[in-house]
Every structure is written in C-alpha cells, then in structure tokens.
Amino acid sequence: MLITCPECGSKARIATSKAMSKETREAYCQCLNLNCGQAFTTLTTIHRIIKSTGTKPDPDIQPELCKGDVEQMDIFD
C-alpha cells in the first residue's frame, strides 16, 4: 500500500500499526523526504466485504494459493 505524505506528497513508510478494532488499524507513518520528515497517522478500515465465488483456486492459474498450509484451503470448503 502506498502512503503519501500529507505535507509534501512524497512517499512515506509505515513504522508500526496497532489494531483499534476488529475492522480498523491505526498506522504510524513517517515521510521519507529528508527535508520534510513529517510524522502522521492513518486509519485503515474495512469498507465492505466482497462475496467469494465459493470455488477453490485453480492450481494452474494461482499456484501460490494452492501450496503450503492445508488449513488455508479449508476456507473454500
């Protein structure tokens, strides 16, 4: 996720974040422009849930979703 500085418009980094609720996180950010260095916070919140299709990922199309934890695949059952 790209964060821009509200002061100068340069790129900013997320230094840390904390959960405010189940749906919202507060991120502590710092501008990467050495002449600015502004520190600020942002809020990221879930706006809406996009319904899944209910089908398992195709290993030929999305192999990264099909490897690793077997428990990950259980979310599609």
N, CA, C and O atoms as a MOPAC input file, in Angstrom:
PM7 MOZYME 1SCF
protein

 N      0.85000 1    -1.16600 1     0.00000 1
 C      0.00000 1     0.00000 1     0.00000 1
 C      0.90200 1     1.23800 1     0.00000 1
 O      1.80200 1     1.34800 1     0.83300 1
 N      0.67000 1     2.14700 1    -0.90800 1
 C      1.44900 1     3.37800 1    -0.99300 1
 C      0.84600 1     4.43600 1    -0.08600 1
 O     -0.34000 1     4.75200 1    -0.17800 1
 N      1.66900 1     4.97000 1     0.78000 1
 C      1.25800 1     6.06200 1     1.65900 1
 C      2.01500 1     7.30300 1     1.20100 1
 O      3.22600 1     7.25700 1     0.98700 1
 N      1.30100 1     8.39900 1     1.05500 1
 C      1.96500 1     9.65600 1     0.68500 1
 C      1.86300 1    10.64400 1     1.84000 1
 O      0.89500 1    10.65000 1     2.60100 1
 N      2.87800 1    11.46600 1     1.94100 1
 C      2.94100 1    12.46400 1     2.99800 1
 C      1.89800 1    13.55900 1     2.74600 1
 O      1.82900 1    14.09100 1     1.63800 1
 N      1.09600 1    13.90100 1     3.74100 1
 C      0.10300 1    14.96300 1     3.55700 1
 C      0.73800 1    16.35600 1     3.47200 1
 O      0.09600 1    17.30400 1     3.02100 1
 N      1.98700 1    16.47500 1     3.90300 1
 C      2.68800 1    17.76500 1     3.89700 1
 C      3.32900 1    18.05900 1     2.54100 1
 O      3.11500 1    19.12400 1     1.96300 1
 N      4.13600 1    17.07900 1     2.02700 1
 C      4.89600 1    17.35000 1     0.79800 1
 C      4.54000 1    16.43600 1    -0.37200 1
 O      4.96700 1    16.69400 1    -1.49700 1
 N      3.77000 1    15.37900 1    -0.13600 1
 C      3.35500 1    14.47100 1    -1.20400 1
 C      4.35400 1    13.38000 1    -1.54500 1
 O      4.11800 1    12.60000 1    -2.46800 1
 N      5.46800 1    13.30700 1    -0.82100 1
 C      6.46700 1    12.26100 1    -1.06000 1
 C      5.98100 1    10.93600 1    -0.48200 1
 O      4.98200 1    10.87700 1     0.23400 1
 N      6.71300 1     9.87900 1    -0.81400 1
 C      6.39500 1     8.56700 1    -0.25000 1
 C      6.65700 1     8.58100 1     1.24700 1
 O      7.54100 1     9.28300 1     1.73800 1
 N      5.86400 1     7.78600 1     1.95900 1
 C      6.02900 1     7.65200 1     3.40100 1
 C      6.05400 1     6.17400 1     3.74900 1
 O      5.53400 1     5.34200 1     3.00500 1
 N      6.65500 1     5.85600 1     4.87500 1
 C      6.71000 1     4.46800 1     5.31700 1
 C      5.83100 1     4.28500 1     6.54000 1
 O      5.62000 1     5.21400 1     7.32100 1
 N      5.32000 1     3.06100 1     6.69100 1
 C      4.57400 1     2.71600 1     7.89400 1
 C      5.58100 1     2.16300 1     8.88500 1
 O      6.18800 1     1.12000 1     8.64100 1
 N      5.76200 1     2.84700 1     9.99200 1
 C      6.72100 1     2.42100 1    11.00800 1
 C      6.14100 1     1.31100 1    11.86900 1
 O      6.82700 1     0.33600 1    12.17400 1
 N      4.89900 1     1.45500 1    12.25500 1
 C      4.21300 1     0.45500 1    13.06700 1
 C      2.71600 1     0.69400 1    12.95800 1
 O      2.27700 1     1.71300 1    12.42500 1
 N      1.94700 1    -0.24000 1    13.46000 1
 C      0.49900 1    -0.06600 1    13.46600 1
 C     -0.08400 1    -0.82700 1    14.63400 1
 O      0.55100 1    -1.71800 1    15.19900 1
 N     -1.30600 1    -0.46100 1    14.98900 1
 C     -1.99400 1    -1.16100 1    16.06400 1
 C     -3.46800 1    -1.28300 1    15.72200 1
 O     -4.03700 1    -0.43600 1    15.03400 1
 N     -4.07600 1    -2.35600 1    16.21700 1
 C     -5.49500 1    -2.57900 1    15.97200 1
 C     -6.31200 1    -1.65400 1    16.86800 1
 O     -6.08400 1    -1.57000 1    18.07400 1
 N     -7.26100 1    -0.97000 1    16.25700 1
 C     -8.19000 1    -0.12700 1    17.00200 1
 C     -9.46700 1    -0.91300 1    17.29700 1
 O    -10.09700 1    -0.74100 1    18.34000 1
 N     -9.82600 1    -1.77400 1    16.35700 1
 C    -10.98300 1    -2.66000 1    16.49700 1
 C    -10.74700 1    -3.82000 1    15.55000 1
 O     -9.69100 1    -3.91500 1    14.92400 1
 N    -11.72000 1    -4.69100 1    15.44700 1
 C    -11.60800 1    -5.83600 1    14.54900 1
 C    -11.50400 1    -5.38800 1    13.08900 1
 O    -10.88800 1    -6.08000 1    12.27800 1
 N    -12.09000 1    -4.25600 1    12.74700 1
 C    -12.12600 1    -3.78000 1    11.36700 1
 C    -11.17000 1    -2.62700 1    11.06900 1
 O    -10.99800 1    -2.27500 1     9.90200 1
 N    -10.54500 1    -2.02900 1    12.07800 1
 C     -9.76500 1    -0.80700 1    11.87200 1
 C     -8.37100 1    -0.90800 1    12.48400 1
 O     -8.20400 1    -1.40600 1    13.59700 1
 N     -7.36400 1    -0.42400 1    11.73600 1
 C     -5.99000 1    -0.32500 1    12.23500 1
 C     -5.51400 1     1.11700 1    12.10700 1
 O     -5.84500 1     1.81300 1    11.14700 1
 N     -4.73600 1     1.55100 1    13.08600 1
 C     -4.10100 1     2.86200 1    13.04100 1
 C     -2.63100 1     2.63500 1    12.73000 1
 O     -1.95200 1     1.89100 1    13.43800 1
 N     -2.13400 1     3.27300 1    11.67100 1
 C     -0.74000 1     3.13100 1    11.26600 1
 C      0.01600 1     4.41900 1    11.56500 1
 O     -0.47300 1     5.51700 1    11.30000 1
 N      1.20900 1     4.26800 1    12.12000 1
 C      2.08500 1     5.40000 1    12.40100 1
 C      3.08000 1     5.49200 1    11.24600 1
 O      3.82500 1     4.54600 1    10.99000 1
 N      3.09300 1     6.62200 1    10.55600 1
 C      3.86500 1     6.78700 1     9.32800 1
 C      4.88200 1     7.91600 1     9.45500 1
 O      4.75800 1     8.80800 1    10.29400 1
 N      5.91100 1     7.84200 1     8.57300 1
 C      6.90800 1     8.90800 1     8.52000 1
 C      7.28800 1     9.15300 1     7.07000 1
 O      7.51800 1     8.21500 1     6.30700 1
 N      7.35100 1    10.42300 1     6.70100 1
 C      7.72200 1    10.82900 1     5.35000 1
 C      9.17200 1    10.44000 1     5.08400 1
 O     10.03000 1    10.60000 1     5.95200 1
 N      9.44500 1     9.92800 1     3.88100 1
 C     10.80300 1     9.52900 1     3.50800 1
 C     11.61700 1    10.67400 1     2.91400 1
 O     12.80800 1    10.50900 1     2.65500 1
 N     10.99900 1    11.82100 1     2.69700 1
 C     11.71300 1    13.00800 1     2.21300 1
 C     12.49700 1    13.58600 1     3.39100 1
 O     11.90200 1    14.04200 1     4.36700 1
 N     13.82000 1    13.56800 1     3.30600 1
 C     14.66500 1    14.03300 1     4.41600 1
 C     14.45300 1    15.50400 1     4.75500 1
 O     14.69900 1    15.91800 1     5.88700 1
 N     13.99800 1    16.29900 1     3.78300 1
 C     13.73000 1    17.71000 1     4.04500 1
 C     12.38100 1    17.93500 1     4.72200 1
 O     12.09300 1    19.03800 1     5.18600 1
 N     11.56400 1    16.90200 1     4.77800 1
 C     10.24000 1    17.00700 1     5.38800 1
 C     10.20100 1    16.21400 1     6.69400 1
 O     10.15000 1    16.79800 1     7.77600 1
 N     10.22600 1    14.88000 1     6.59100 1
 C     10.24600 1    14.02100 1     7.76900 1
 C      8.98100 1    14.04500 1     8.61100 1
 O      9.00200 1    13.63100 1     9.77000 1
 N      7.88100 1    14.52400 1     8.04200 1
 C      6.61500 1    14.62300 1     8.77800 1
 C      6.19900 1    13.26500 1     9.33600 1
 O      6.29500 1    12.25700 1     8.63600 1
 N      5.74300 1    13.22300 1    10.57200 1
 C      5.16800 1    12.01800 1    11.17700 1
 C      3.65900 1    12.21400 1    11.26500 1
 O      3.18100 1    13.29100 1    11.62000 1
 N      2.91700 1    11.16000 1    10.93900 1
 C      1.45700 1    11.25500 1    10.94000 1
 C      0.86100 1     9.86700 1    11.10700 1
 O      1.57100 1     8.86600 1    11.00600 1
 N     -0.42200 1     9.80300 1    11.35900 1
 C     -1.10800 1     8.51800 1    11.47500 1
 C     -2.17200 1     8.40600 1    10.38800 1
 O     -2.69100 1     9.40800 1     9.89600 1
 N     -2.47900 1     7.17300 1    10.02800 1
 C     -3.57100 1     6.89000 1     9.09300 1
 C     -4.47200 1     5.83400 1     9.71500 1
 O     -4.05500 1     5.07900 1    10.59400 1
 N     -5.69800 1     5.79400 1     9.25300 1
 C     -6.63300 1     4.75600 1     9.67200 1
 C     -7.00200 1     3.93300 1     8.45400 1
 O     -7.34400 1     4.47600 1     7.40300 1
 N     -6.93000 1     2.61700 1     8.60200 1
 C     -7.36300 1     1.70400 1     7.55500 1
 C     -8.52000 1     0.90500 1     8.12000 1
 O     -8.41300 1     0.29600 1     9.18400 1
 N     -9.61700 1     0.91500 1     7.40100 1
 C    -10.80300 1     0.22100 1     7.89800 1
 C    -11.44000 1    -0.59700 1     6.78300 1
 O    -11.30600 1    -0.26400 1     5.60500 1
 N    -12.11900 1    -1.64700 1     7.15000 1
 C    -12.84600 1    -2.45200 1     6.17600 1
 C    -14.08800 1    -1.68000 1     5.77300 1
 O    -14.89300 1    -1.29100 1     6.61900 1
 N    -14.23600 1    -1.46500 1     4.48100 1
 C    -15.36600 1    -0.70500 1     3.94800 1
 C    -16.53700 1    -1.62900 1     3.63600 1
 O    -17.67300 1    -1.34400 1     4.01500 1
 N    -16.26500 1    -2.73800 1     2.94500 1
 C    -17.30700 1    -3.71100 1     2.64300 1
 C    -16.64800 1    -5.05900 1     2.37400 1
 O    -15.46900 1    -5.13600 1     2.03100 1
 N    -17.42700 1    -6.10500 1     2.53600 1
 C    -16.96200 1    -7.45700 1     2.26800 1
 C    -17.39800 1    -7.83600 1     0.86300 1
 O    -18.57200 1    -7.70700 1     0.51500 1
 N    -16.45100 1    -8.30400 1     0.05600 1
 C    -16.75800 1    -8.76500 1    -1.29300 1
 C    -17.00500 1   -10.26300 1    -1.20100 1
 O    -16.14100 1   -11.01200 1    -0.74500 1
 N    -18.15600 1   -10.69000 1    -1.62300 1
 C    -18.53100 1   -12.09100 1    -1.52100 1
 C    -17.63400 1   -12.95400 1    -2.40600 1
 O    -17.33000 1   -12.59000 1    -3.54100 1
 N    -17.21500 1   -14.10300 1    -1.87100 1
 C    -16.38800 1   -15.02100 1    -2.64500 1
 C    -17.27800 1   -15.83900 1    -3.58000 1
 O    -18.49100 1   -15.93100 1    -3.38900 1
 N    -16.65000 1   -16.42700 1    -4.58700 1
 C    -17.39700 1   -17.24700 1    -5.53600 1
 C    -17.67200 1   -18.62400 1    -4.96000 1
 O    -18.53000 1   -19.34900 1    -5.46300 1
 N    -16.95100 1   -18.99200 1    -3.90900 1
 C    -17.15000 1   -20.28900 1    -3.29000 1
 C    -16.39900 1   -21.41100 1    -3.97600 1
 O    -16.53200 1   -22.57100 1    -3.58500 1
 N    -15.60600 1   -21.08700 1    -5.00000 1
 C    -14.84600 1   -22.11700 1    -5.69300 1
 C    -13.39100 1   -22.08400 1    -5.23700 1
 O    -12.85900 1   -21.03800 1    -4.86600 1
 N    -12.77000 1   -23.24800 1    -5.27600 1
 C    -11.35800 1   -23.34100 1    -4.90300 1
 C    -10.51300 1   -22.73000 1    -6.01900 1
 O    -10.90700 1   -22.76800 1    -7.18500 1
 N     -9.34000 1   -22.15900 1    -5.66900 1
 C     -8.46900 1   -21.60300 1    -6.70500 1
 C     -7.93500 1   -22.70700 1    -7.60800 1
 O     -7.71200 1   -23.83200 1    -7.16100 1
 N     -7.73400 1   -22.38200 1    -8.87300 1
 C     -7.18400 1   -23.32100 1    -9.84700 1
 C     -5.67300 1   -23.34100 1    -9.69600 1
 O     -5.04100 1   -22.29700 1    -9.85800 1
 N     -5.05200 1   -24.50800 1    -9.38500 1
 C     -3.60400 1   -24.55900 1    -9.18500 1
 C     -2.80100 1   -24.19200 1   -10.42600 1
 O     -1.63900 1   -23.80300 1   -10.31200 1
 N     -3.40000 1   -24.30900 1   -11.61100 1
 C     -2.70000 1   -23.92200 1   -12.83700 1
 C     -2.64800 1   -22.40700 1   -12.99900 1
 O     -1.70200 1   -21.87300 1   -13.57800 1
 N     -3.66100 1   -21.71700 1   -12.48900 1
 C     -3.74500 1   -20.26300 1   -12.62600 1
 C     -3.13400 1   -19.54600 1   -11.42800 1
 O     -2.43100 1   -18.55000 1   -11.59800 1
 N     -3.39900 1   -20.04700 1   -10.20300 1
 C     -2.91600 1   -19.41200 1    -8.97600 1
 C     -2.22000 1   -20.42900 1    -8.07300 1
 O     -2.73300 1   -20.75600 1    -7.00300 1
 N     -1.05800 1   -20.93100 1    -8.49300 1
 C     -0.38800 1   -21.96600 1    -7.69800 1
 C      0.02100 1   -21.48900 1    -6.30200 1
 O      0.11300 1   -22.29600 1    -5.37700 1
 N      0.26500 1   -20.19000 1    -6.14300 1
 C      0.66900 1   -19.66900 1    -4.82800 1
 C     -0.43200 1   -19.81100 1    -3.79000 1
 O     -0.14300 1   -19.85200 1    -2.59500 1
 N     -1.68900 1   -19.88700 1    -4.21700 1
 C     -2.80100 1   -20.06400 1    -3.29000 1
 C     -3.04300 1   -21.53700 1    -2.94900 1
 O     -3.79200 1   -21.84700 1    -2.02200 1
 N     -2.41400 1   -22.43600 1    -3.69300 1
 C     -2.67500 1   -23.85700 1    -3.52700 1
 C     -1.55500 1   -24.60700 1    -2.81300 1
 O     -1.69400 1   -25.80000 1    -2.54000 1
 N     -0.45200 1   -23.93600 1    -2.50600 1
 C      0.64000 1   -24.62100 1    -1.82300 1
 C      0.68300 1   -24.19600 1    -0.36500 1
 O      0.06300 1   -23.20600 1     0.02500 1
 N      1.41100 1   -24.94500 1     0.42500 1
 C      1.59200 1   -24.57200 1     1.82400 1
 C      0.57100 1   -25.21200 1     2.72300 1
 O      0.27700 1   -26.40000 1     2.59800 1
 N      0.02800 1   -24.42600 1     3.63300 1
 C     -0.88800 1   -24.90000 1     4.66200 1
 C     -2.13000 1   -25.56800 1     4.06600 1
 O     -2.80200 1   -25.00300 1     3.20300 1
 N     -2.41500 1   -26.75600 1     4.53600 1
 C     -3.64800 1   -27.42700 1     4.12200 1
 C     -4.84600 1   -26.68500 1     4.70000 1
 O     -5.90800 1   -26.63600 1     4.08000 1
 N     -4.67500 1   -26.10700 1     5.88800 1
 C     -5.76800 1   -25.38300 1     6.53100 1
 C     -6.22400 1   -24.18300 1     5.71700 1
 O     -7.38700 1   -23.78800 1     5.80400 1
 N     -5.32500 1   -23.59200 1     4.92200 1
 C     -5.71600 1   -22.45800 1     4.09900 1
 C     -6.78700 1   -22.85200 1     3.09900 1
 O     -7.69600 1   -22.06600 1     2.83100 1
 N     -6.70300 1   -24.03800 1     2.55000 1
 C     -7.66500 1   -24.48700 1     1.55800 1
 C     -9.03800 1   -24.72000 1     2.18000 1
 O    -10.04400 1   -24.66100 1     1.47300 1
 N     -9.10400 1   -24.98400 1     3.49200 1
 C    -10.36800 1   -25.24500 1     4.15600 1
 C    -11.33300 1   -24.05900 1     4.06400 1
 O    -12.54200 1   -24.25200 1     4.19300 1
 N    -10.83500 1   -22.84700 1     3.84800 1
 C    -11.73500 1   -21.70000 1     3.77500 1
 C    -12.61700 1   -21.76400 1     2.53700 1
 O    -13.63300 1   -21.07300 1     2.47000 1
 N    -12.24900 1   -22.57800 1     1.55900 1
 C    -13.04100 1   -22.69300 1     0.33200 1
 C    -14.05400 1   -23.82000 1     0.39800 1
 O    -14.87300 1   -23.96100 1    -0.51100 1
 N    -14.01900 1   -24.63500 1     1.46000 1
 C    -14.95400 1   -25.75200 1     1.60100 1
 C    -16.28700 1   -25.30000 1     2.13500 1
 O    -17.19000 1   -26.11700 1     2.31400 1

